[in-house]
């Protein structure tokens, strides 16, 4: 059975959030600062094909930095 990633992305109508799966805590994102672009330079936004998958890959690729930036209250849980 594949292990659930540490972080998942949740789309809402006007923003998206990153969820810390062990705790269920969410951090809202999508304020314009948190932007990813596809290979053609188009911004990925909620509803765009590949949006969730791309953000989850980025957030989980450097889980320590994601934890520190968005969920510092759970750093001691990860040690």
MMTF fields as JSON, N, C-alpha, C and O atoms, coordinates in Angstrom:
{
  "mmtfVersion": "1.0.0",
  "mmtfProducer": "UNKNOWN",
  "numBonds": 315,
  "numAtoms": 316,
  "numGroups": 79,
  "numChains": 1,
  "numModels": 1,
  "chainsPerModel": [1],
  "groupsPerChain": [79],
  "chainIdList": ["A"],
  "bondAtomList": [4, 2, 8, 6, 12, 10, 16, 14, 20, 18, 24, 22, 28, 26, 32, 30, 36, 34, 40, 38, 44, 42, 48, 46, 52, 50, 56, 54, 60, 58, 64, 62, 68, 66, 72, 70, 76, 74, 80, 78, 84, 82, 88, 86, 92, 90, 96, 94, 100, 98, 104, 102, 108, 106, 112, 110, 116, 114, 120, 118, 124, 122, 128, 126, 132, 130, 136, 134, 140, 138, 144, 142, 148, 146, 152, 150, 156, 154, 160, 158, 164, 162, 168, 166, 172, 170, 176, 174, 180, 178, 184, 182, 188, 186, 192, 190, 196, 194, 200, 198, 204, 202, 208, 206, 212, 210, 216, 214, 220, 218, 224, 222, 228, 226, 232, 230, 236, 234, 240, 238, 244, 242, 248, 246, 252, 250, 256, 254, 260, 258, 264, 262, 268, 266, 272, 270, 276, 274, 280, 278, 284, 282, 288, 286, 292, 290, 296, 294, 300, 298, 304, 302, 308, 306, 312, 310],
  "bondOrderList": [1, 1, 1, 1, 1, 1, 1, 1, 1, 1, 1, 1, 1, 1, 1, 1, 1, 1, 1, 1, 1, 1, 1, 1, 1, 1, 1, 1, 1, 1, 1, 1, 1, 1, 1, 1, 1, 1, 1, 1, 1, 1, 1, 1, 1, 1, 1, 1, 1, 1, 1, 1, 1, 1, 1, 1, 1, 1, 1, 1, 1, 1, 1, 1, 1, 1, 1, 1, 1, 1, 1, 1, 1, 1, 1, 1, 1, 1],
  "groupList": [{"groupName": "UNK", "atomNameList": ["N", "CA", "C", "O"], "elementList": ["N", "C", "C", "O"], "formalChargeList": [0, 0, 0, 0], "bondAtomList": [1, 0, 2, 1, 3, 2], "bondOrderList": [1, 1, 2], "singleLetterCode": "X", "chemCompType": "L-PEPTIDE LINKING"}],
  "groupTypeList": [0, 0, 0, 0, 0, 0, 0, 0, 0, 0, 0, 0, 0, 0, 0, 0, 0, 0, 0, 0, 0, 0, 0, 0, 0, 0, 0, 0, 0, 0, 0, 0, 0, 0, 0, 0, 0, 0, 0, 0, 0, 0, 0, 0, 0, 0, 0, 0, 0, 0, 0, 0, 0, 0, 0, 0, 0, 0, 0, 0, 0, 0, 0, 0, 0, 0, 0, 0, 0, 0, 0, 0, 0, 0, 0, 0, 0, 0, 0],
  "groupIdList": [1, 2, 3, 4, 5, 6, 7, 8, 9, 10, 11, 12, 13, 14, 15, 16, 17, 18, 19, 20, 21, 22, 23, 24, 25, 26, 27, 28, 29, 30, 31, 32, 33, 34, 35, 36, 37, 38, 39, 40, 41, 42, 43, 44, 45, 46, 47, 48, 49, 50, 51, 52, 53, 54, 55, 56, 57, 58, 59, 60, 61, 62, 63, 64, 65, 66, 67, 68, 69, 70, 71, 72, 73, 74, 75, 76, 77, 78, 79],
  "secStructList": [7, 7, 7, 7, 7, 1, 3, 3, 3, 3, 3, 7, 1, 1, 7, 3, 3, 3, 3, 3, 6, 6, 6, 6, 3, 3, 3, 3, 3, 7, 1, 1, 1, 1, 7, 3, 3, 7, 6, 6, 1, 7, 3, 3, 7, 6, 6, 1, 6, 6, 2, 2, 2, 2, 2, 2, 2, 2, 2, 2, 2, 6, 2, 2, 2, 2, 2, 2, 2, 2, 7, 4, 4, 4, 2, 2, 2, 2, 7],
  "xCoordList": [0.847, 0.0, 0.899, 1.763, 0.716, 1.566, 1.306, 0.176, 2.403, 2.307, 1.742, 2.096, 0.865, 0.29, 1.393, 2.204, 1.426, 2.435, 2.224, 1.117, 3.29, 3.22, 2.291, 1.609, 2.27, 1.454, 0.576, 1.006, -0.652, -1.539, -2.092, -2.049, -2.607, -3.164, -4.679, -5.199, -5.377, -6.829, -7.256, -6.812, -8.12, -8.628, -9.948, -10.843, -10.049, -11.294, -11.704, -10.964, -12.856, -13.36, -12.493, -12.389, -11.87, -11.096, -9.632, -8.893, -9.194, -7.797, -7.515, -8.393, -6.292, -5.97, -5.179, -4.701, -5.046, -4.346, -3.468, -3.741, -2.411, -1.587, -2.003, -2.118, -2.223, -2.643, -1.482, -0.842, -1.231, -0.264, -1.041, -1.818, -0.842, -1.687, -1.689, -2.749, -0.525, -0.596, -1.507, -2.164, -1.55, -2.339, -3.691, -4.625, -3.796, -5.002, -5.013, -5.96, -3.966, -3.876, -3.719, -3.103, -4.286, -4.17, -3.589, -3.83, -2.826, -2.284, -2.777, -2.475, -3.543, -4.037, -2.903, -1.924, -3.047, -2.058, -2.809, -4.03, -2.086, -2.741, -2.916, -3.861, -2.001, -2.097, -1.332, -1.129, -0.916, -0.153, 1.332, 2.068, 1.787, 3.195, 3.487, 4.545, 2.543, 2.691, 2.214, 1.056, 3.102, 2.724, 3.718, 4.927, 3.212, 4.037, 3.639, 2.516, 4.572, 4.328, 4.589, 5.456, 3.823, 4.061, 5.246, 5.854, 5.569, 6.734, 6.616, 7.629, 5.394, 5.178, 5.1, 4.854, 5.309, 5.282, 3.918, 3.779, 2.892, 1.549, 1.43, 1.896, 0.815, 0.678, -0.336, -1.347, -0.038, -0.945, -1.8, -1.268, -3.084, -4.013, -5.073, -5.226, -5.816, -6.825, -7.724, -8.227, -7.906, -8.723, -7.906, -8.403, -6.649, -5.77, -5.365, -5.024, -5.396, -4.923, -3.495, -2.618, -3.278, -1.957, -1.655, -0.591, -2.569, -2.335, -2.006, -0.95, -2.914, -2.726, -1.481, -0.664, -1.333, -0.192, 1.128, 2.048, 1.23, 2.467, 2.777, 3.906, 1.792, 2.026, 2.398, 3.3, 1.727, 2.054, 3.474, 4.185, 3.893, 5.263, 6.278, 7.268, 6.031, 6.943, 6.994, 8.074, 5.829, 5.78, 6.391, 7.021, 6.219, 6.756, 8.209, 8.9, 8.689, 10.084, 11.051, 12.139, 10.662, 11.477, 10.595, 10.267, 10.221, 9.267, 9.758, 8.953, 11.063, 11.581, 11.33, 10.923, 11.571, 11.347, 9.857, 9.476, 9.017, 7.572, 7.083, 6.278, 7.567, 7.187, 7.617, 6.839, 8.84, 9.365, 8.593, 8.304, 8.26, 7.585, 6.12, 5.637, 5.411, 3.965, 3.439, 2.335, 4.212, 3.742, 4.842, 5.132, 5.453, 6.566, 6.158, 7.003, 4.883, 4.413, 4.546, 4.455, 4.762, 4.869, 6.297, 6.513, 7.256, 8.648, 9.092, 9.723, 8.79, 9.221, 8.553, 9.098, 7.375, 6.683, 7.456, 7.397, 8.186, 8.885, 10.239, 10.854, 10.71, 12.06, 12.008, 13.038],
  "yCoordList": [-1.172, 0.0, 1.244, 1.367, 2.16, 3.341, 4.26, 4.432, 4.838, 5.756, 7.1, 7.592, 7.685, 8.987, 10.04, 10.0, 10.989, 12.034, 12.887, 12.956, 13.531, 14.37, 15.559, 16.003, 16.076, 17.244, 16.961, 16.312, 17.452, 17.414, 18.82, 19.672, 19.038, 20.332, 20.199, 19.228, 21.193, 21.225, 22.486, 23.588, 22.316, 23.462, 23.935, 23.139, 25.241, 25.876, 26.828, 26.993, 27.45, 28.278, 29.495, 29.899, 30.09, 31.305, 31.209, 32.181, 30.076, 29.895, 28.406, 27.574, 28.087, 26.702, 26.662, 27.689, 25.483, 25.324, 24.09, 23.15, 24.11, 22.924, 22.305, 22.987, 20.994, 20.271, 19.423, 18.697, 19.533, 18.675, 17.428, 17.464, 16.336, 15.158, 14.538, 14.141, 14.441, 13.815, 14.555, 13.924, 15.874, 16.656, 17.102, 17.357, 17.198, 17.726, 19.247, 19.83, 19.903, 21.362, 21.811, 21.121, 22.98, 23.546, 24.953, 25.696, 25.294, 26.644, 27.19, 26.621, 28.302, 28.862, 29.408, 29.946, 29.266, 29.755, 30.438, 30.585, 30.85, 31.416, 32.908, 33.454, 33.592, 35.038, 35.767, 36.977, 35.056, 35.672, 35.45, 35.456, 35.252, 34.984, 33.521, 33.178, 32.674, 31.234, 30.854, 30.478, 30.952, 30.689, 29.733, 29.87, 28.776, 27.874, 28.082, 28.491, 27.796, 27.963, 26.654, 25.877, 26.411, 25.219, 25.469, 26.538, 24.494, 24.596, 25.73, 26.2, 26.175, 27.263, 28.629, 29.633, 28.676, 29.943, 30.398, 31.511, 29.55, 29.887, 29.535, 28.476, 30.404, 30.126, 29.013, 28.908, 28.197, 27.129, 27.681, 28.189, 27.588, 28.078, 27.009, 26.11, 27.093, 26.064, 25.836, 26.776, 24.566, 24.177, 23.886, 23.258, 24.343, 24.088, 22.614, 22.084, 21.941, 20.551, 20.456, 21.218, 19.522, 19.315, 20.181, 20.041, 21.076, 22.004, 21.274, 21.496, 20.405, 19.722, 18.845, 18.893, 18.053, 17.142, 17.902, 17.492, 18.996, 19.773, 20.365, 20.249, 21.001, 21.59, 20.521, 20.736, 19.381, 18.331, 17.823, 17.568, 17.674, 17.232, 18.239, 17.852, 19.519, 20.564, 20.598, 20.635, 20.586, 20.68, 19.466, 19.604, 18.28, 17.066, 16.812, 16.072, 17.413, 17.221, 17.781, 17.237, 18.859, 19.451, 19.592, 20.699, 18.455, 18.423, 19.206, 19.829, 19.188, 19.924, 21.421, 22.082, 21.958, 23.387, 23.728, 24.778, 22.842, 23.064, 23.07, 23.918, 22.132, 22.057, 23.327, 23.906, 23.752, 24.954, 26.208, 27.061, 26.321, 27.524, 27.605, 28.68, 26.487, 26.527, 25.881, 26.199, 24.982, 24.271, 24.155, 23.05, 25.257, 25.173, 24.561, 24.022, 24.637, 24.046, 22.532, 21.916, 21.911, 20.445, 19.959, 18.771, 20.854, 20.448, 19.422, 18.429, 19.627, 18.675, 17.315, 16.298, 17.287, 16.014, 15.169, 13.941, 15.834, 15.133, 14.615, 13.826, 15.049, 14.645, 13.318, 12.819],
  "zCoordList": [0.0, 0.0, 0.0, 0.868, -0.947, -1.005, 0.189, 0.645, 0.673, 1.796, 1.328, 0.257, 2.139, 1.813, 1.917, 2.843, 0.965, 1.047, 2.3, 2.835, 2.755, 3.938, 3.718, 4.642, 2.474, 2.149, 0.938, -0.016, 0.987, -0.169, -0.393, 0.495, -1.587, -1.956, -2.052, -2.602, -1.505, -1.516, -2.262, -1.937, -3.264, -4.02, -3.429, -3.143, -3.254, -2.837, -3.954, -4.924, -3.837, -4.938, -5.228, -6.387, -4.228, -4.477, -4.093, -4.255, -3.594, -3.203, -3.094, -3.322, -2.745, -2.447, -1.152, -0.671, -0.598, 0.668, 0.603, -0.144, 1.397, 1.57, 2.905, 3.922, 2.865, 4.075, 4.581, 3.821, 5.867, 6.556, 6.956, 7.91, 6.243, 6.408, 7.801, 8.284, 8.471, 9.805, 10.787, 11.615, 10.701, 11.66, 11.102, 11.863, 9.769, 9.156, 9.078, 8.549, 9.602, 9.535, 8.091, 7.279, 7.778, 6.433, 6.508, 7.46, 5.49, 5.344, 4.008, 2.959, 4.034, 2.77, 1.92, 2.437, 0.629, -0.322, -1.462, -1.406, -2.482, -3.643, -3.566, -4.134, -2.857, -2.731, -3.829, -3.742, -4.841, -5.923, -5.767, -6.753, -4.534, -4.287, -4.582, -5.11, -4.235, -4.413, -5.808, -5.991, -6.79, -8.174, -8.805, -8.618, -9.544, -10.356, -11.809, -12.105, -12.71, -14.132, -14.853, -14.453, -15.937, -16.742, -17.668, -17.627, -18.494, -19.381, -20.392, -20.912, -20.677, -21.639, -20.967, -21.635, -19.641, -18.929, -18.467, -17.96, -18.633, -18.166, -16.685, -16.263, -15.899, -14.473, -14.241, -14.935, -13.253, -12.84, -11.707, -10.719, -11.838, -10.83, -10.604, -11.43, -9.483, -9.22, -10.433, -11.049, -10.751, -11.897, -13.149, -14.083, -13.171, -14.312, -14.298, -13.241, -15.46, -15.486, -14.958, -15.365, -14.056, -13.474, -12.266, -11.663, -11.896, -10.795, -9.49, -8.898, -9.049, -7.765, -7.8, -6.881, -8.842, -8.943, -8.889, -8.18, -9.622, -9.661, -8.295, -7.817, -7.656, -6.341, -5.322, -4.512, -5.342, -4.375, -4.581, -3.609, -5.825, -6.094, -5.548, -4.927, -5.778, -5.309, -3.784, -3.196, -3.15, -1.69, -1.009, 0.039, -1.581, -0.98, -1.349, -0.648, -2.439, -2.857, -1.82, -1.626, -1.159, -0.101, 1.132, 1.559, 1.689, 2.797, 4.007, 4.7, 4.277, 5.431, 5.277, 6.232, 4.084, 3.849, 3.9, 4.418, 3.364, 3.406, 4.848, 5.234, 5.633, 7.041, 7.772, 8.53, 7.542, 8.199, 7.792, 8.632, 6.508, 6.01, 6.418, 6.775, 6.372, 6.543, 7.817, 8.26, 8.409, 9.604, 10.658, 11.116, 11.05, 12.004, 13.339, 14.053, 13.682, 14.933, 14.941, 16.003, 13.771, 13.691, 13.438, 13.196, 13.492, 13.244, 14.283, 13.92, 15.532, 16.562, 16.386, 16.815, 15.756, 15.487, 14.483, 14.523, 13.577, 12.495, 12.918, 12.202, 14.069, 14.531, 15.227, 15.68]
}
